[in-house]
Amino acid sequence: MNGRTKSSTQVAGARRSSDVLARVRKAWGESPFYQAQLKGPAPDRLLFQPADPYAPDKQIAMALANGRIAVGGESIDFQDNLPGVWDLVSTDSATFSYLQEFSWLRHLSALGEDGKKPAREILSGWLDRYERWSSETWDPYFVSERLVQLCSHHPLVLAKSDALWRSRVLACMARQTRHLARTAHRSASGFDRLMTSLGLAVAGYCLPGCEGPAERGLEMARRELRIQLRPDGGHVSRNPSRQLKLALRLQSLTKAIEARGYQAPGFLRHMVQRTSTMAAFFRCADGGFAVFNGGYEDDAKAIIEVQSGAGQDGGVSDFARHTGYHKLSAARSLLIVDTSNDAGATSAFKSGASMHFSSGRSRIFVNCGNGGHRDTHWRKALEQRSAHTALSFETAAVRVGFAETTHRRAEEAAGHLLEVERRLVTGGAEEGHYTRRLYLSAGGADLRGEETLDGLETKELQAAVWRFHLHPGVKASLARDKKSVILLLPNKEGWRFKSNCPELTLEKSVYCGLLGAPAASEQIVISARQFNLDGIGRLNVKWALKRLDRV
């Protein structure tokens, strides 16, 4: 009891200390003394315009120009009052984050001359409210992303503008850059800290008179990369979308340095190649990424751009040893498997032994994606094992934990074999084991799986469920005997899924692999309860997915 009381007291004390620190920082940031520290040479131009590698969306641009914005499940109408959009969003919403990062400039730039007026009106509204320091809007990560977007799309807001407006915008950019040089280390997470340091360096090299902050950002990025990057070039988050963003930001920084007539540091060129090669690992035939660990299918244009950073010597491997992925390719088929130990704290997603499978440009088995752009309930639900094409234990009466992972791979003329084994931690004295064996034929038309559970009690075995989430583009039909499922793909291919499970079920699912609204989909479910488990401490489930003739 005393231990619990002490713990709660410590938590309360930590919260009070955090609140006091926040109030002190707020008072200091709003003080004239801190504002004086942000003064410096006022730039009259930008020395470099970083290319925005992501594709703009004209539909989003037209909606913005007409006074409508939709992010996640939230939509806001601000027709006839574009500058007032800032008053309509709460600081804890996804829309607030989206607006403060200024990525909407990318979309408005697609409208050309027609995009200038709405872009300047929205920016004018921001300047009227947040031109001076604000604890919410001058958050280091927001400032970093905002500066990169302003540098990339500055013609949209500055071209053919009057001197007063131009001076106001550029002076504010310079102040934010100097502020970021002092606060970048306060970013909320490791990835935010890394991206903030890179954004600071990019902005510093674009703005005259900000070379000092640029050097500070570059040095901070060097330290963060040493901590956060694995030997094969993968980021510790193991998130493909973060990997893409990191590689592209490194490419942008290299180009900014070289545009100023400087030589990019050797470590930076090396990091560009390693991160770009790792990002290209996740590319599927449809041009998007396989969805793992909070990533999305992402932007095909940006993915093409990142491949150029890998260079001719940066061949993409089929095995990311340190990041924890295997890729098996055969003809038109692609299988990517997460072979990591997800029991660690680097990611909230429980994705160990999950997989992606596609045929040509059509995705078949997927993970459900990321609900980060929606509310907390969505995010937590999509982090669970049940939101992945993997094994989960889904009864509250038993607690089975996943521990260490080992994996083996064999390549033969007939096909590829991958085995992933995980130690299972139970409440009993004995520990269990789970093995997933996957075989992909050389022709790519035959994918087989064998799932083995050993060392578990009957009640623990009964809680086991294997879920195979289908992409929304797949049409599934359960056979009358419930022993197989016919899948029709968008490319007109037909596939049959069958198993030794006495009765398969087809259930509803959801796909958040795109940044838009969740898409309804289906999932094939194999439940251990369908098997006769009396007196058996071992369960062996077999399944196969085979391509049929074109239908």
N, C-alpha and C positions, 0 to 999 in steps of 0.2 A: 504493500500500500504506500509506504514511504517513498519507494522507488518511483511509483507512478506519479505521486504528488510532486516529487522533485522534477520529474521529466516534464510535466505540464507547466511547472513554474519556469523551467528553463525555456520552454517554447514561448510562453507569454513574455518572458524577458527579452528573448530574441526579437519578437515582434515589436515590442516597445522600442528597442534599440534601432530596428530598421525604420520605424516611423519617425523617430527623432532624426536619424540620418537623412531621411527623405526631406523632412522639413528644413533641415540646415542647408541641404543642397538647393532646395527651392528658394530659400531666402538669399543664398549666395548668387544663384543664377539670375535672380531678378534685380540684384543690387547694381548700382551704377559702377561699382568697382570692377565687377566681372564684365559688364558691358564694355568698359574701357579697355579691358584686356583683349577683346575681340576686334578692336580697331586695328587698321593697318592700311597698306596701299590699296586703293580702290582700282580693281581691274577695269579696263575699257573694252576688253574682248576676251575670247577664249582662244588658247593657242592650239587646241586639238579637239576634234569632235569624235568621240568613241562611237563606233558603229554599234547599233542595237541589234544583236543577233536573233532576237525573238520576233516572230511574225506578228504584225498588227491585225486587229480584227475590226473590219469596217462596221459590222453590226453594233459592236460595243461603242465605236466612235459615233455613229449616228444617234444611238440612244443618249449618249452623253451630251451631244450637241443639242438634242431636243429636251434635255433636262430630266433624264432618267438613268439610274444606275442600279444594277443588281449584282450583289456579291453573295455567294452561298444561298441561303434561304431568305435573305433580306433584300428588299428593293425600296428605293427612295425616289420620289418625284419632286423635282425642284424647277419645274418649267417656269420660264420668264425670270428666274432668279438664280443664274448659275453661280455667282459669287456667294450666295447664301447656302450652298450645299454643306459648307463646313458647320453650320449651326444645326443641321438636321441629323447628325450622326453622334452616337455615344462613343466615348473613348474606349470602351471595352468590346466594341463590335469589329467584325472582320472588315466591314466597309470602311471604318475609320483607318485601319491599317492599310488597306488598299489605297485609299485616297492620299494618306500621308507619304506613302512610298513613291507617289507620282508616276506609277507605271501606266496610268491612263494617258500620259503624253504620247506613249508609243502608238496607241490606237488613234488618237486624234491626228497624229502625223500622217496617217494613211489618207486623210481627207485633203491633204495639200493645203491650198490657200483657204479652203472652207474650214479647216481645223484651227486656224490661227485665232479667230475671234473667241470661240468657246474656251480654248486653252488659256488665253490671256485673261478672260473673265474669271475663270476658276482660280488661276494663279493670283490674280488681283485680290480675290476674296481671302486667299490664304495669307498674303502679305499684310492685309489690313488687320488680321487677327493674330498672326503668329510670326510676324517679322522679327520681333524680339524673342528672347529665350522663353520657352515654355516647357515645363517638366514632361508633359505628354508628347508634344509634337517635336521637341528637340531631343528625343530619345536617340542615342547614338546610331542604332540600326536604321531608324527612319531617316535620319539626316544623311547617312551614307547612301542609302538607296535613292533618296531624293536628289542628291548632288549628281549621282551617276546619270539619272534620267534627265536632269536639266542639262548636263554636259552633252548627252547624246542627242537631245532634241532642242537645243538652244535656238536654232533658226525659227522654230515654230513660235517661240515666245519673244524673240528679240529682233528678227529680221524686219527691216523697214519700220522700226518703232522709233518713237521720239527719244531724245537724249535723256530726259528725266526718267522715263520708264526703264530704259536700258541700264542707267546708272543704279537705279534702285534694285533691280534684279541681280546684277553682278555684285554689287556691294553686299547684298544679303547672302549670296553664295559664298563669298569670301569669308564673311563672319561665321557662317556655318562650318566652313572648312577649318577655321582656327579653333572653333569650339570643339569640333570632332577630334582635333589633335590632342586636346586636353581630356577628352572623355571616352574615347574609343574603347578603352580597357574596361569600361563599366557595362558593356553589352551583356544582355541577359544570359546568353548561352555561348558555348564554345564556337558553334558554327556562326552565330551572329557576330561574335568577336572577330572571327577570321574574315568574314565578308565585310565588316565595318572597316577593318584595317586596310583591306584591298580597295574599298570604295574611297577611303581617305587618300590613298596614294594616287588613284586615278584622278580624282578631283584636283589634288594638289598639282599634278603635272599639267592639267588642262588650264588652270587659272594662273596668270602671271602674278608673281609676288607670293605664291604659296608653296614654294619649293621646300621650305622647312617642314611644314606639315606633311608633304609628300614623302620626304625621307623618313619621318617618324612613322608614317603608315607602312612604308616598305619594311622597316626594321621590325615593327610589330607583326607584320604578316610572316616574316621569316621565322619568328619564334612560334607563332601559332601553327604554321605548317609543319614545323618539326614535331609539335605535340599531336596534331590532329590527323596527319597523313600517314597511312600505312605504307610499308615498303613497296607494295605493288601499285601505289598511286591512289588507292581508295580512301575516301574519307571515313572516319570512324563511325559516322552515323549509318553507313551502308545504304544510304538513300540515293537512288539513281538521279532524282531530280536535283538534289543538293550537289551531287557530283558534277552534273552538267553546269549548274550555275557557278560553281567554284572554278571549273576548268575555263569557262568562258570569261570570267572576271580576270583570271590570270592572263589569258590571251589579250584582253583589253588593256591591262596594265602594261604588258610588254610592248604593245604597239604605241601606247602613250609615251613611254620612256624613249623609245626609238624615234618617235616623231619630234621630240624635243632635242634630238641630236646626241643623246646619251646612249651608252651601251648598256643593255639590260644585264643585270647580274647573272652569273652562271647558274646560281641556284634557281632563279626564276624561270629561265629557259628549260631547265631540267624538270621543274615542277609542271610546267605547261604540258610537256610531252607525256609525263606519267599520268597526270589527272585526265588529260584528254583521251588517252588510250583506255583508261579504266571506264570513262563515261561511254565510249563507243562499245564497250563490252555488252551493254544492255540493249543495244539497238535491235529491233525486230524488223522483219521484212516489210511491214507497213510503214516504216519510217519512224515509229514511236518507240518508247522504252517499254520493257517488261515492268510490271508494277510490283514493287517490293518496298517494304520498310518505310512507308509513308510517301513514296514517290508517286508520280503520275505518268501517263503515257507521254506527256510533255509535248514540246514544240518541235515538229519535224525539221523546220528551217534551222533552228538552233542546234539540233543534233547533227545536221549536215555540217554546220559551221564548226562544231567542236571536233569533228573528225579531221578537219584540216590541220588542227593543232597537234594531232598525233604524229604527223610527218611520215615520211616513207619508212623510217626505221621503227615506227611505233606500231608494229603489227599487233592486232588484238588477239590475246590468248584465249583459250577455251577454259582456263582454270585461273580464278583469282584466289590464290592460296591464302593470302593474308586478309582479304576483305570477306572471303567466305562464300564464293559462288562457283558452281560448275555450269558449263554450257555444253550441251550435246547437240550437234547439228548433223542432219542426214537428209540429203536431197532438199526438199522444200520444208522439212520439219525442223522445228527449233524447240529444245527443251532447256530451260534454265532452272536450276535448283539451288535453294538457299541451304548451304551446309555449315552455317555458323552456329555458335553456341549462344542462343538468344537469352540465356539466363543472366547475362551481364546487364549493365546499366546504360550501355551506349545507345539503346533504342527501346522505346516503349512497345514496339510491335513484336508480338510473339510469332515469329515467322519461320522458325527453324524447321528444316525439311520441307518447306512449302515449295511449290513449283509453278512455272509458267510453261504452257505448251501451245504452239501455234503451227499452222500449216499454211505456207505461203503468207499472204497478207491477212489471213483470217486467224484471229485468236480463238482458242478453244478453252483451255483451263487458265484461269486467272486468279489473282488475289483481289479482294474487294476494294483495296485502295485506301485513300486517306480522307478523313473527315475534318482535317484541320481547318478548312475554310468554312466549316459549319459549326454548330454548337458543341458543347462539351460531351453530350450524350452520344452524338455521332462519332466523335473522335475516339472515345473510350470503347465503343462497340467495335469499331474497325481495327482497333489494336489487338483484339482477342484472337486466339488461335482459331476459333470457329469462323473468323472472317478470312481465313486463308485456305488454300487447297492443301490441306494437311490434316494430321490427326489432332483431335482435341478430346479432353475428358470433360463431360458436360453434366455431371450430377453433383449437387452440393454435398451429398453424403460422403463422397470420397475426395481425397486431395492427393493428386499425383503431380509431382513436379518434374520438369525436364532439366537434366543436368548436362554433363559433358557430351560433346559430339565428336565422332570419328567418321571418316569417309574414305572410301576406296573407289578406284576407277579402273576399268579395263577396256582397251580398244581392240576389237577383232574385226576381221573382214566381214563377218556376219552382222555386226552391229556394235553398239556401245552399252556398257554396263556400269551403273553407278550404285554404290551401296552407302547409305547413311545410317549410322548406328548412334542411338542416344541412350544414356543411362537415365533411368527413371527413379525418382525419390518418392517413397511411399511412407505411410505412417507406421508400417511394420518393420520388423528387424531385417527382413530381406529387401534387396533392391531389385527393381525390374529393368528390363531392357526392351527397347523398341528398335526395329530395323526396317528401313524402307529400301527395297531393291527395285531399281528402275532399269528397264532394258528398252533401247530404241534401235530398231532394225536399220540396216544400212540403207534401205530404200526409203526410210522415213514413214512407212505406211503402217507400222506396227509398234505401238507403245504398250509395254506390259509393266505391271507393278505387283510386288509381293510385300505385304505388310505383316510383320511378325511382332507380337507382344509376348513376353516371357517373364516369369517370376512375379506375376500379379495375382492377387486374390480374385475370386469370381466376381465380387461386387465391383472391383476396380476394372476388370475386363468389361463388365456390362456397361460401364460408363463411356467406353471408347466409341468415338464417332469419326469416320473419315468423310470429309466434305470435298467435293470437286466443283468449285464455283465456275460457272460458264459465263463467257462473255455475252453481253446483251445481244450481239449479232447472231448468236447461235440459237437455232430453233430445236428444242428437245422434245422427244416423244417417247414415253415409257411403254414398253411392250406389255401385252395383256398378262403374260406370266410374271411380269415384274422382275425378270432376271436380266434384262438388257434395256438399253436406251439408245435410240437412233438420234443422231445429231446431224442437222443440216446447216452447213456453213454459208456465209455470204458469197463465197467463191464457187458455190454450187457443189462442193464436195459433200459426200455423205460419210459419216463415221458411226461405228457401232461400239458402244461401251457395254461390257458384260463383266460379270463377277461370279465368284463362288458363293456370294451372299444369297441366302434363300429368298430374300425380298429386297430389291432396291426401292428407294423412294426418290421422287422428284419434288423438290421444295422451292419456294420463292427465295430469291436472294436480291442483292443490290450491288451495283457497281459504281464506285466513286473514283475510278481511274482517270477520269477527266475532271477538269476544274469546274465544270458546270454542275447542273443539278444531278442528283443521283439517278442512275438509270436502272429500271427494273430488269432483273435477270433471273436465272434459275440455277439450282445446284443439284447435283447427284449426291445422294447421301447413303453411305454404308454404315449401318449401326450394328455394334457387336451384339446387341440384344436379339438380333435375328438368328444368331448361331446358338447351337446347343452347348452351353458352357458348364454344365453340371460336372463338378469334380475335375475340371480342366484348368490348369494354371497357365495355359498357353493358347494363343489364338493366331491362326494363320489365314490371312485374307489375300485372295488373289483377284486381280482385275486386269482387263486388257481393253485397249482402244485401238480399233483397226479401221483403216480407210476402206470404204466400199467403192464400187464403180461409180462414176459421176451420175448424179440423179437430177 
